[in-house]
Amino acid sequence: MKHINPKEIPVPELFATLLGATAPRPIAYVSTIDEKGNHNLAPFSFFNMFGANPPTIVFSPSRKGRDNTTKHTYENVKVIPEAVVNVVNFDMVHQTSLSSNDFPRDVSEFKKAGFTPIESELVKPMRVAESPVQMECKVLQVIETGDLASAGNLVICEIIKIHINENVLTPEGKIDQHKINLVGRLGGNYYCRASGSALFEVAKPGATPSIGVDSLPENVKSSRILTGNDLGQLGSLKKMPTQDEIKEAKNDEQYINLKNDETKIHLLAQELIAQGKLVKAYSILM
């Protein structure tokens, strides 16, 4: 295993390592305005949601690595503490990347990227019409983490109005993760697309404690067949299989034909786990 002391490697190398390891990252496409009325639009992948009551998001227009200057977005929110955070989907990713150029302050990234500015209702910065979700925000606080190149500037925002394109909603009015087709930022020039076969579901544990991986037999925990994900799913059960459930599973012809071959039993359990038959899988492993 490679070991890194952040203080012992060049900042660009450390930065690239962090970008590759801390991924995928959602993208905040942030619109701001300066005191002269110049509109700025820039993407930031140092971004996430941090609370819902009040609705709080944080993004970081970090200091530039090459010359240690600050970005227009950072300078703007220090003067006019308002912003619109637009989300980025696959249909707009190339235009979004284009707007990350270092254009002069008086040049509109809306025009350069070819996006449509629309009036916000509660803040001065414009919204991006092409973005499926646009969040009007008031800036609560800006925290500078340092004054050296690549240091972060945490812009803490409260969302005061949300606009959602109805085309990305389910019939029940929820955001459909397939329809919204979001993208995430990775290391280097890489992005990922959060739709199609890339999406999968993992049920949340809920309030009732699960039995845990530690409850599995030792030969199961050390299995060369079952993966960590397999063990995690078995450990997510809320209770151990009953004697009747174990008996039923082991009387199944699938199990009887394996003749106590541990490797084959583990392979069968893996198939059952993939089918969502966790109780039966656990039962044949006991």
Phi, psi and omega in degrees: 000137179278138180241135183232129168263114184306334182277355186249004178235157179300146182303318178301321179292318177297316180301314180296322178297315180296320179295322180288329184270328182262079188201156359283153181245134176294160184246124173264117177262100195260127175256131177224177180216145178261180185292343178266001179089010177283127180269137179237146180220123184209145179268143178222124179262359168274084193202143171189173176267141184233003178178160180240351182216082007281159179292114189236129173233154181227134172225162184229107169277085187295160174295146184291137183288328187279331183221004176063022175274163178264160184268156181302324180301313179299313181296322182293313184291341176288334182263311177239100188283063178219154179200159168241125177258113179259138177276159185242123175251179187299326184292344185238010189293321181290321177294322178297316179298321180301323184286354178279359173301155177275075177282152176301157184304323184274006177261130183276123175291337174302314181289316183297322182272346179081027179264159183262116177279136175230148183299138170276166182264330186238349181229165183283321180299149181281158172264160176262112186301327184284344180284134182288339176222128181234128184242113176282133187225149165254138182276121182272322186198147173238122181248116177273123182272354179172174181241016178261166180304137179075007176290148182274153173233103186277116179260109183265122187236147169255128179283127181244352175199137179238134178241127183234128175292124184296344179292344181256012182261152172282168176303336180273359178089011177265157177289125178271116185296335177284318183289322183290330168055049183290161174239155177233155182265138176243198177281161178059227179265010188272145172232167171230155183249120185267068177201174178063219185291348179287342181273139173211160183248143172230116183296138177287144183300324183085188187282330182281126181300144176274167182288332176085155180296331182295345180276350182286150176301150183302321182290339176281316180297331180261014183300141175273354181260309184286134181271173175301322177295321177298312181296321179298323179290319177296319180291347180279352178299147182276341179206159179290150176300146177282166177299324178294320179293321178294315180298316180297317181295320184279349173270355178292140182302326178304317183284317183301322182291347181279346174052046176061023175282110187301318180299315180292324178295318179292324177293320177294318178300321179297320176298316180295321178298316179298332179273358181082011181266069189290320181296317179294320179298313180298320184298318182285345180272349183274000000 
